[in-house]
């Protein structure tokens, strides 16, 4: 009996000691912020300034890889455990995330005292605000990282007189930064040693067509120019921002068309001039360009920090040029900051995301970390334009970029599509409308489930 | 006094039992229940009982077919190579100069976490800068797309598995060889047996139980292969390197969030592993060996 009593007392002491920090710090709020690695550094920097402004709020930032973040967010909001207060969510997960994130408009109306009068909601591009902030009429996030893909090229090689002469002799055309993907094929071939032994680079272009979500968005670089052309808009109808460029205006697949086939044909045509496109992803293509092995690479904005420190690309202002995507259509990759509807610290969470997305921090995060700006004022700021030569291309790109679906079925559509496209690019399936119809049928099954 | 002691013992063990039930038994029972439901976390609705529909779907799912194909390929190719190579190494390093150092070095791959191994091999197999392609180029071989070609990506996964788990087989068989009484070997030598005859008639029969157990353990592990695929090919290109476990992950956590279907797939995998191991145990008459 005495031993039992001792055990109970010891256990009670252990529990009490464990609870002490919680009881003692009732005034201190800890915000759990889950962020993708793309956003983590900038958010960490912002958190330091936030905690100085609000000493009673501690921000605990957890970077989580892209592959793990989405399932974890979904698991938490589905179970309502409130393990995180704030999170960055990727633009195409909007539909799936919508029910688990707080409606910020309603929240602001209920807590007007928390709203910063200088925050300026009109400073966001309306399309960006929609895709990275809204689902239906619910405001589930604030655009934080307005990512897009730009076309990086070796400026020094494209300006080289000898190479221009050689290119003219070989193709009868002038060597310029490709305006269309068809142009890009000739240029990529010219810069590939296997086809031009005098090429200064091993390959013409670094492409990433791995069997991941990467292939899903890369396809849009080639399909969206057709989808959004005058003929395409007539044929496929107006764009629905929730369904994106993979769909027609009446929410049916658009890629099972001659235009969809042409997009894959161009991708296949470029593959011989790219190092291992089916086995390369973000990291590999970044490295190929950073080491000077390729002449061109379509890539996200975040690569700039790596290019700036790459030995092979110095001096960067002479060696690296940035252009809009050939054929004029990039793809959006926005991240938004949202509040968990099950969060127990909603007011503090709101203060944090409002602070993180204000004008000052939008500018700072771009200049310091290269996190693409969400606000128009940042993009138009002379200091920002001076600090980063990509701003012009960036501004043009976000106004014309294509979009992936944001509906809840997006992950399933994505997986079945990349498997299919991967097999077409491998040559395992024929690239025909009939074959793409099979994929479209899969899509309709998923949408109807 | 004795009752008190027993009560205290039960109290002490109780937290662990509760934890075990909560983290092992309950999830398993939940999984069985979920396998008979339509339960998708992205659909924002309660699970709905659908009977055997998830199990029927397995036989109609092309993803299952391709993942089963690759898994069988792994079992048929990687497993025998690992067994033969591990055994050969265990025999070969006996009484070798520097045996201890070689033995320690051979165990290193097994000690590397699978995720780290995956990252490492991804770098090794890098098309442009990877050491593997560089070494092959010294023999006049053109760069291979290790992670972007159907055949080579499968070969890459097999190589990674052999590299990481042959040491495990080596370790067990090496330990087994150490326990064989030297008298038996000496007696065989006196009878004029050569090395091959000693191996065949003395050592292998004595190692039979260990070989059987190792075979079963590796079979179970290969059927569950996930981490190296996740870190390198992510199941691609196409569906070339989808193992069954990886496909369960895709369905349940990656793109599908289909907990119901994923649970059914998991139970099928469990059933297959259980049946195969029981077949092996029966064929190898393991219970007889263990009784002896």
Interface residues (C-beta under 8 A of the other chain):
Chain A: X1 X3 X4 X7 X67 X71 X74 X75 X78 X96 X99 X202 X210 X211 X212 X275 X276 X277 X278 X279 X280 X284 X287 X288 X291 X293 X408 X409 X411 X412 X414 X415 X418 X419 X422 X423 X425 X426 X428
Chain B: X4 X7 X8 X11 X12 X41 X42 X43 X44 X63 X125 X126 X127 X128 X129 X143 X145 X146 X147 X148 X149 X150 X153 X233 X234 X235 X236 X237 X238 X239 X250 X253 X254 X255 X256 X257
